[in-house]
Structure formats: C-alpha cells, structure tokens
Amino acid sequence: MEFFEDNLKWERKADKPLRILVVGAGIGGLAVAIGLKQSGHDVVILEQVPHIAEVGAGIQMAPNAARILGRFGLLEKVMEKANVLEKNSLRRYANNEELGTAPLMPEIGQKYGAPLSVIHRGDLQAILLEAARAEKIEMHLGSRVLEADPEFEARVKLQSGEWLKGDVIIAADGIKSDLRRQIAKAHGIEDRSQPTGDAAYRILIPKEKLEHDPEALDLLNTNVGMRWMGPEGHIMAYPIKNNQVYNMYVDRGPDAPKVLLHPQKAGAPNEESWTNRGDKKEMLDFYSSWNDLVKNLLTYVPEGDVMEWTLNTHRPLPAWIENKVALIGDACHPMLPYVAQGAANAIEDAGTLTMCFSITSDVPLALEIYQYVRKTRGEAIQQSAATTRKALHLPDGPEQYKRDEAIRTSKHGGHNPDLWADTEWQQFMWGVDVMKDTLENWDTYKGKVEGHHLTPLNATIYT
C-alpha cells in the first residue's frame, strides 16, 4: 500500500512453538498475541473485563508502529479508519498566532517508509480484536490475573484461584499492572504512581454539532493538527473517524483541561482512568483567556461528555523481565501523552517480542534481548514526553519567548522545543525499526546478554 515499504526479510515461523500467556487485551496485548500467533506459537489471552468496549479518543499511529502493523497484515484496515494529517500547526494560546508548522504527510511517509495517521483508540482496538479472533487466538474474558509464580516461572494465578501454566508470560495489563508491582517488589521497590499535577480532558465533538459554524467545520474537514500552547496547559486537536468527529485533548496544570491539558484539581484522586467525569463550566473558566476559536470550540462539548483523568508518571523499573515473565506497554513504560507514543511503543514491544521468538525458543535469551532492544529506548521516549510537557506549559515571560522564537526558526533546521515536532527527535522516534534492528544485530545482542542480566538503570522520577 502507499507509503508502506517493507524491506525486512525474515522467517516468520518459529522453530519450536511455545505456549504463551498474554495478560491483557489492550493494544499492546492484542498486537503481541497476533504477532506471536502468526509466528506459530500457541497464544492465550487473559483479560480481566467481561466485555471489551470502545474507550478512549484519538491517538497517533506513528511510522514506528505502522510498519509493524504492516508486517502483521493490519495496516490497510487501520488506514481505512484513520485520518492522515498533512501538518501540525503550533500556535499561541491568546491570539491564535501560528508560530510554526511540522510537516507530516506525505513527507513523513516517504521519509520513513510507513505512514503517520490518527485514529480513534476504539477503532484500532476493534481491528486488533477482529484480527485476534481471525487468527483463532484463545481468549478468556473476565479472567483477572492476580500474580505470577513467586519464582517468575511461566504460571499465573487467576482471581478464581486457578493457576494456568505456559512457557512464557507477557504482562500487558496496563498502568495498574499487578505483575509490574510484583516485579518491582522482587527488586525491593514499592511501585506507585507519581502525580504530575496535570489533568486532561478528552473531548469528542460530533460533526452535527459543528454544521452551522463554518470556521469550526473547516477545522473538522481539514486534516491539520492544531496545537495551542499556553500557561499551565495546552490543547491538541484534530479530526478522526474520517472527519466525522473533532478530537480534542485538553491539558491543564494544577488549575486546567480536544486533548486539553491543565492543572489537576485540588483533592482529585491520583488515579489514571478514562471514566472520571469532568465539569464543562470549570473547563470553560480555565480557558476563558484563550483565543476565540478555542473558546468557541469548547462550547460545542456536549454536557456530560467531558471526560477527565489525572496524569501520573511511574519510576522506571530496574528490569522489565524476570525469569519467564515480561512486561510490555504501559505495564513497563507508561507515557505521558506529549509526544503521542504510548500506543506506538506498546506495538514496538509486540514487534520486538515477535521477532525474538521467531529467532529462538530459548525463553530467557529471547526476553533478555527484548529488554536490551526496548528498555533504554522506551524509557528515553518516556522521558521526552516529560521534557515536552515543560516546554508546552510555560507561563508568559522570557522562557516562553525563547521557546516561541526557537519554534519559529526550527524550519531552518534548528532545534524545536516541542520534541514531537523536532526533526532530530522524530528520526529517533519514527525512524528506528526495532524488528529489523533485532534481526540484524541478533548475534551482537546475544553476546551482550548471554550468561548475565543487564545492569539495571538508575530509577528517576519524571517531573
């Protein structure tokens, strides 16, 4: 398909099929289950909810993830549901001044051999779920995993008290992962989330709400991302669902909500969730000093449809693996949304594990190499989101002025403080092919990890 060029030559079928238990049926869990099943393994998914529902809002499908989904035969279906953004427009909050733009498609697709798009998270999960069922992957809903074997052998205990056994356990059970806590405890660490002080509103505005507003309708019909930056908050907005819904992420610091990002309310629970109801009036009050276009868009938010969640971080773990248990996705590298790489990095985990278990049936070796390929990279991208948060939320003043000037001049090749739009950081995020890297450097990585565990990285708190 257009913009997808796969020059990776690899043997898809594993020499020895393994029984692999995947804990969690989110994006990472479904992706790794599909990749491993296609490689010939016996895969079982254990998901705690009794029914998988469409949740979330718009997410980015970056080239580093798109090329992996292409290898799994899923990219064409993703692109049918996705919007392809032409550029990202970086703007001031008060007067709507455009400080600069970040060209996206088709340039990004041509450069990296895979497209960049945005899609509703529920649409992506539905595509993955359909593919998992088409692959006849065994799936057990309503099956919460409480813990792994104390020695991290390939056994897990369900809430029912039943123990299930396999050859490998892959924990894709999200930011509240029970297995993450168990691995942390094995290293003498109490794993707990660290509140950033920020909260965010996820807002979806249907087309029918905008039909009599030419300016708002033009935003919906134009495949351009809008990124407004202001004191203690920012907004990221773009069309999804084939231009039928306008997605806004609205973020605020200790006082704010598109995506709308803003400050966390005093007394709000420090718990990540899609299900907390926000307050529309409070949201409008926070953005009352922003430009007329933003304020007008927010008036279209249906009453009762403001969803708010606090943004927390976690300390990096000393290890993502223990014996025959591996963590993936938010279970090991939960990301703030500022560089739009949470789902993409979960898919990178899936691609890397698929490649590792296509090359070897030696479980400890495969998991060591998975960790070697992914941990430093994943945590660097995790840290870049925290760095970008600071740049986007500067108060008016000298630092904000320097940031704005850097954005204006970045089109001439300079550094962009919004790392999502910085060409050098884009190369790191989007240009690395983890599956190809794993295959081509297997012998080197094997030599580095064989016979010993990697030295744990020092834990740092992201602020």
N, C-alpha and C positions, 0 to 999 in steps of 0.2 A: 504494500500500500504506500501512498505518498508519504515521503519523509521518513519511512522506516527502512533502513538498510542494515541488514544483519550479516556481518562478515565473520561471525563466530562459527567455527567448525568443531563440533563436539559430539561425542557418543552419548545419546540420551539415556540408554538403558544401563542400569546398574548391573554389575556382575553378580551381586548377591542381593536378592530382595530382603528388606528389613521390615519389621512391624514397627510403625512409627505412630505414637500417640501425640496428637496436636491438641493442646488445651486452649480453646478459644476459637470462635468463628467470626472474628472481625476481619479486617482487610489483610493483616499480616498472616493470621492463621489460615484463612482460606487460600491465600496465594501460595504459602509454603506447602499446604496439603495438595494443591493442584500440581505444583512443580514436581513434588516427590512422587505422586501417583503416576504422572506421565513418565517418570524415570523407572517405573516398575516396582515401586515399593507398595507395601500394604499399609494404608493410612487410615487412621481412625480419628475423627474429630470429636472432642468432648466440649460441649458448650453449656454453660450454666442456665441460660434463659430458655424458657419453654417454647418461645416463638421468636424468630429473628425479624425485627421490624425495621422499617426505614427510619433512620435517625440522622441527625446532623444537618449540614448545609453544604455549601460549596467547598471543594478542596481542589488543590492543584495536582495535575498529573504531569510531573516534570519528565524530561527526557531520560533521566537515570532510572526511572520506574517504567516509563513507556516501553523502553527497549526490552525489558524483562517480560512485561505482559505480551509483547510481540512474540517473544520466543515461546511463550505458553499458549499462543494462538488466540489471545483475547483482545488484542489491541484494536482490531477492526470494530468489534462490538462496543468497546469503550468510546471510540471516536464517533460512533453513531449517536451517542448520548451526550457527548462533550461539546463545549464551546471552545473554539480556537481563538485565543486573544491575539490581536495584532501588536499591541504595545501596552505598557503600563505607564500611566500618567502620574507623575509625582507632584503634589500640589500643597500650597499653603492653606491652612485651615480657615483663616479670617477672610481673605479676599479671593480665594479660589485661583490664585496665580499658579500657573504651571511652571515649576522650577526646572523640570527636565522630563525626558521620557526614556523608558527602557524598551527598545525594540524586541518583540517576541517572535511571532510567526509572520512569514515563513523563515526568517533568518535563523532562528534557533533550531528549527527542524533540519535545515540544510547544514548547519554547523555541526550538530551533534548526532545526526543520523536517526533521530527519533523526535516526534512532535512534542510540543508543550500545549496543554489544554487545561480547562477547568471543568469539573463535573460535580454533580451532587453526590455526596458520600453514599447515600442510599442507593443511587443508581449503580455506582461502582460495586458496592457490596452485593447487589442483586445479580450483577453479571458474574461475579466470582462464585456466588452461591449456585447459580444455574450451572456454571462450568463444573463445580464440585459434584453436583448431582449427575451431570452428564458423564463424568469420569467414574461414577458409581463408588464414590468415596463414602465409607461408612460414617454416619453422623449420628451422635446421640445428643439430643436437646434435653434441657432440664437435668443436666449431669454436671453438677459443680464439683470441681476438683479442689480438695482441701489442702492436700500436701503430697509431696513426693516421698519416696523411700528415704529413711534417715541417712542412708549412705549414698543417696542420689543414684541408686540403681534405677533401671527403667520400669518403675512401678509408681502408680499414683492411687491415692485413696479418694473415693467419691464421698459426697455428703451422706449417701446412703449407708456408708460403712464398707462398701465393696472395694476391693483392690483390683486394679487392672494392670496387666503386665505387657510390655513390649520390648523392643530393642533400643529405642530412643524415645525421650520425652522432649517435646518442643512446647515451651510455655509461651503462648501468645495471648495471655489473659489480661493484658491491658495495664493501665496505670495503677490499678488497685490489686495487682497481681499477688496472690498468696504465695506462689512459688518464688517470686522475686524476694519477698520477705524472708522466705526460708533460706535462700542462698545468702542473703545479706546476714542473717543470723549466724550462719555457718562460718562467716568471716568476722563474727563479733561485732556486727553493726546493727543498730536499730534503724530500720528503713522507715522513713516518714517523709511526707511531702513538706516542702518549704514554701509558704505563701510568698508570691512576688509583690503583693499589694494591688495587683491589677485584676480587673474583671472584664468580661467581654459579653457583648450581646451578639447573638447570631440572628439575623433578620432576613426573612424571605418575603419579597413583595411581589404578588402575582400581577401579571400583565393587565388584567382587567381593572386593577386599582389605578393604573397609570394612563389609561387610554385617552383621557381628556386633558392630559398635561404634555404638550409637545416636547418640552425640554427633558422631562423625566423619561418619556417614551423614546427619545433619541438615545439616551444612555442605555436603555434596555436593548435597543436594536443595533447598537454599535458594539463590536467586540473589542472593547478597550477596558482595561482595568484602571480604576480610579483609586489613588492612594493619597488621602489627605492626612497631613501631619500637623499636630498641634500640641499645646502644653498638656502633659499628662495623658495624652490619648492620640489615637489615630483611627482612621477608617479605611478599610479595603473593600471595594465594591466592584462587581462585575456581573454580567448576565450568565445564567445557567439554564439548563433544560431547554436547549435550542431556542434561547431568547424568550422564553415564556415566564421566567421568574428573575427578578433582580435580587442578587445575593449581596448582603452587606455584613461585614464583620466590623463591629464597632467596639473599640477597646478604650478603656479608661484606666487611669491610675487610681490611687486611693479615693478619688471622687467621681469616675466616668463610665459608657457602654461602647446591612452592611456586611466585613466584620467591623464592629465598633469596639474599640479598646479603651478602657477607662479605669480609674482607681476603684479598688474594692471597697464596698460599703463597710463602715464600722459595724462589727458584730456579725457580719456574714460568715457562714460556715466555710472553713478552709477545705473544701472537698470538691474534686472535679466531677462535674455532672452536666449532662445535657438537659436535665429536667427541671432546673430551678426557674421559676417564673420571675421575669424582670418587671419593672414598673415603667410604663411608657412616659408618664409625666416626669419622672425622675430623669429618664434618658433625655427628654426634650430640654429640661432645665440645664443639664450638663452641657449640651451643645448649643445653648442659646447665643453664644458669642461666635459661633462658626458661621460660615458663609450661607447665603440664602438658598443655594442649591441643596446643601446638606440638610438644612432645617426643613426645606420643603419635602425632601425625600422621606425624612423621618416621620412626617405627618401621615404618610400612607401606611405605616406599620399598623396592621390590624390590632385592635385592642385584644389583649390576652395572648398575643402571639410573640411577645418579647421574651426570648429565652436567654438566660444569663448564667454564666458559670465563672467561678474564680479560676485564676491561672496560677498554678503551683509548679514548682520545679522539684527535682529529686537529685540528691548527690549521686555522682557516678559510682557504680559498684566496682569493687575490686575485680570481679570476674562476672562474665555473662554465662559461664558454663560451670557445671560441677559434675564430674564423672559422666553420666549418660543423660544429663538434663541440660537443656539450653534455653535461654531466654531470647525472645525476639520482640521487635516493635516497642510499643510503649512500656512493656514489661521491663525493658532494659535501657531504653533511651527516650523517655517521654520528652517531647519537644514543645516549646512554646511556638506559637503559630507565625512568628515574624518572618521566617524565610520559607514557609509553606513546604516543609519537607517531612512532616510526620508520617504520612501515608507512604510517601516515596521511599523513605528509609526502611520502613517495615517491609516493603516489597524488595528492597535491596537485600535485606536479611533472608527473605524467601529465596531469591535468586542464588545467593551465595550457598545456602544450605543445599539447594537442589544440585548445584554444581559439585559441592563436596561429596555428596552421597551418590553422585553419578560416577565419581572417580574411585572412591574407596568404600568398602563396607566396614572398615576399621572405625568404630564409633568414636573412641576418644580422639583419634587423629583427625577425623572429619570435624569434630566440634572444636578442637584446638585451632585448626586452620580457619574455620568460620570466625572464631573470635579474633584471630590475628588479622584477618582481612577487614572485619567490620568494626571492632571496638573503638580504635583510635579515630577512625574516620567518622563513625556515627556520633561520638562524643564531641568531635570538633564542630560538626554541623549543629549539634545540640547547643554548644556554647555560642555559636554565631547567632543563633536566634536571640539569646540573651543580650548579646552585644548590639544587635539591630534594635531591640526594644529601647535601649537607651537613646539611640540616635533619633528614633521616631517621636519620642515623647519630650523633647527638650522644651523648656519654657522659653518664651521670647527673651532674647538677650544676645550677648556676644557669641556663645556656643551655637545657638540656633542660627545666627547669621553666618558663621563659618560653615556650618552644615549645609545651609542653602547654597552658599557660593560653591562648595565642593560638588553638590548635585548639578548646578548649572554648568560647571566646567568639566564634569566627568565625560561628557560627549566627545571631548578631545582626547580621551584616553586616561584621564586621571581617576583616582580612587573615588568610588561612590560610597558615602557612609551608610546608605541603605544597601546592606550586603546583598539582598535579593536582586538588586539592580546592578550590582558591581560585576563587571565582565570577568575579572580575575576570579572572584568567588563563584560566579556562575560556572566557570570552567571546572572548578573543584567539585561543585555540587552535581552538575549535569553531565560533565564530560567523562567522568570516571565510569568505567564499565566493570562492575565488581565480578561478574561472571567470567568475563574474558581475563581479567586480572588473576582470578583464582586458577583458571585453567593454565594460563601461560606461565605462571610463576609457582606452580604446584611443588615442584621439586625443591625450589628455594625455600618456600614456606615450610615444607615438610622438615627440611633440615633445621630450620629455626625453632620449630616447636617440638620436635620429636624427643621424647625422653624427659621433658620437663614442662612445668606450667609457666606461662608468661608472667613476667613481673607485673604485679598489679599497679595500675595508675594511681597516683595520689588523688584522693577524693577532694573535690572542691564544691563549694556551694555557689550556684549561679545566682547572681544578683542583677 
